[in-house]
Amino acid sequence: MTTGELLTVDQAIVRMEELAAALPPRDGVAVFNRMYLKVTVLVRERLAGAYFDDPAALAELDAVFAARFLAAVDADRAGHRVAACWRPLFELRDRPGIHPLQFALAGMNAHIENDLPLAVLETCSRLGRRPAALAADYQRINDLLAQVEDEVRDELLPGPEELQLADPLLHVIGVWSIDKARDAAWASVLALWELRGLRLAYDAVASALAGSVGMVGRALLTPLDGAGAPGRG
């Protein structure tokens, strides 16, 4: 249930900056990483103020959360198969015909709907808290995610020169909503919290969650060509 030794928030930001410098800008993992880096920098800025009720606990949660994405990056670099929730993004990261917005949302799908509930549970275990103690700050970090998602949608949605992509792209990305993803993630927190003493049931539900999140990610990454048909690349 734990990710082992954690980076600090500052160290996680350095890792993401290094990743951004190392990857081609169009790479699907790079697209998500740039967005997630923005979120993590915003969280760090808020930790220094009065935005969160419990900044120390939120810093722990943010580090656990970031560690899950970075673990997927490390696993892929080592030639290992990444977790099912991340598999579509890593497998299709250089597939022709996929719009950058699709990569961004597929990464958010994996990170919010699978990694965030597991990060909340791990943080509760590390700090000896119940999920309710993190609920208010959970909502605040989700607000930051939503803020950046709005910015990324505005930045990456096709312009007038890409009108032929607009309808098929909007159809594909319409399968995912950040509001529904956040609600589903908190429902997963509560369900898995109740199952924490039942190892077989917990593992089965967690595995099913990763698989179902991966299925949505693969749908989000449906390749598109100029006419909106699936790409062949």
C-alpha positions, 0 to 999 in steps of 0.5 A: 500500500505504500510507495516506499521512501518519498521525495519532498515536494521540491524534489518531485518538482526537480524530477518533473523539470528534468523529465520535461527537459529530457522528453520531446515536447510532443511525447504524450508523457511529456504533455502530461508531465508539463501539466502536472508540473504546473499543479505541483508548483501551485501546491508548493506555493499554497503550502507557504500560505493559509490555503490548506488547513493542514499544510504538513499533511497536504505536503505528505499527500502531494509527495505520495501523489507525485511519487506514483507518477514518477514510479511509472516513469521509472518503471517504464525507463527500466523496461518494466510494465507500468501499472494498468492505469498508466499503460495506455499513456505510456504505450501510445505516447508517440502514436500518430493521430493523437492530439496533445489534449488527449494525452493530458486528459489521459494522464489526469484520468490515471493520476486522479481516478487511480493514484489519488485515492491510493495516495490519500490512503497511504497518507492516512496510513503514514500519519495515522489519520482517517480520510475525513481528516484530509477531506477539506484539503483533498477538495482544495488540491482538486480545485487546483487540478481543475484550474490547471485542467481548464487552462490546458483545455484552453491552450490545447483545444484546436484553433481555426486551422484545425477545425477538421479535428474539433468535432472528433476530438471533442467527442473523444475527450467528452468521455471524461469529466474532472468533476466526475473523476474527483467524485469517483476518486473520493468514493474509491477512498471510502470504499478501499478504507473500509476494505483495508483489513481485508487484504484479498478484497482490497487487492481485488478492488484496487486491481479492478480500479486500475484496470477500469481507469486504464480502459477509459485512458485507452478510449481517451487516446483513440487516434484521430485523423483529419476526418475523425476516423481512427488513425493507422499509425 
